[in-house]
Amino acid sequence: MHRGDSGVVALIELDPIRSYGLVLAACAAGPSSGGTPAAPITILVNERASDLARLAQDLGPAVHIAEIDGSTVTPAVAAAPIDVPTTELQTEFRELFDHAGLHTVDEFAAITAEFRGLEVARVTGVNDTQRVDVGIGAYDQGAFAMMNPEFNAKESLAYVVRQAGEHRVRGAEPHPMNRLVRERWLRAEALVDPTLVGCVSIEAVAPARPRGGLHEMAPSFAIGHSVGGATTLLAFSVGIDLALVPDAVEVASRFAIESVAFVVPEQDQHRVTLDAAGQMRWPATFLIPDLPWAAPAGSTPAPSRLRR
């Protein structure tokens, strides 16, 4: 990255989305910036230039994206918003998941059932060909079906939820089941009690892009509604994720929202993320959530605190 009198020029070669967030934060944290980039930013990339150009419309006061191809530099044209397909869940499966106390999530036409944010079942097929695969994530679902052919869907789901419930609970000892997708665990608690994040109702929405797996760092999202009717995008994240703000912009652009609230553990609210969030066109706040995996056994969730 080069900073001069006429602005900043940054070359991005790896992971464009995460690197984009880092460039914005670095510019905002620069000399005499006061938290806001003082000069135009030009970002050069050799892939996903059109996606970054779309994000630039809502991120940063003067960000220009250019695509490089050898010695040729071309201004990028913003891509159309990402299509987020959905699918209809068969009534029998919805009733099955509801009876088990699970949250049903439709993300890019992939329907999963989550227990405290952890995927315990996935619906494959469409319409009359839908079936339920039970297990912790895609790999376990295939193995579980082969090892337990005598179980029907209801029995399988009850078994897996019981196993997950032993570890994904307040006061439990550290275990892989309570380390996975913790950002979804935070969202799950808010889905049960929206007042934890200052809302009267919330609904889960799809992330910026399809998730690669249970071990992938990826924020989860929901739309929240306040008592006065204001609509907020809730972005749940655990760990320092450089793609958090760009992903929030991607999701926010799909909805008519008035603000963005980041629900992130206090130790993960790094200056990089705070500075990047300050460049969004929507007002941003940061909430400090109660952490279920660190809470005493038998405790009840406490409302999130606003970062001061």
Secondary structure, DSSP 8 states (H G I E B T S, - for coil): -EEETTEEEEEE-S-HHHHHHHHHHHHHTSTT-TTS--S-EEEEESSSHHHHHHHHTTBSSSEEEEEEETTEEEE---------------HHHHHHHHHTT-EEEEETTEEEEEETTEEEEEEESSGGG-EEEESSHHHHHHHHHHH-TT--HHHHHHHHHHHHHHHSSTT----HHHHTTHHHHHHHHHHH-GGGGT-SEEEEE--SS----TTS---EEEEEE-TT--EEEEEE--S--TTHHHHHHHHHTTS--SEEEEE--GGG--HHHHHHHTTBSS-EEEEE---GGGS-TT------EE--
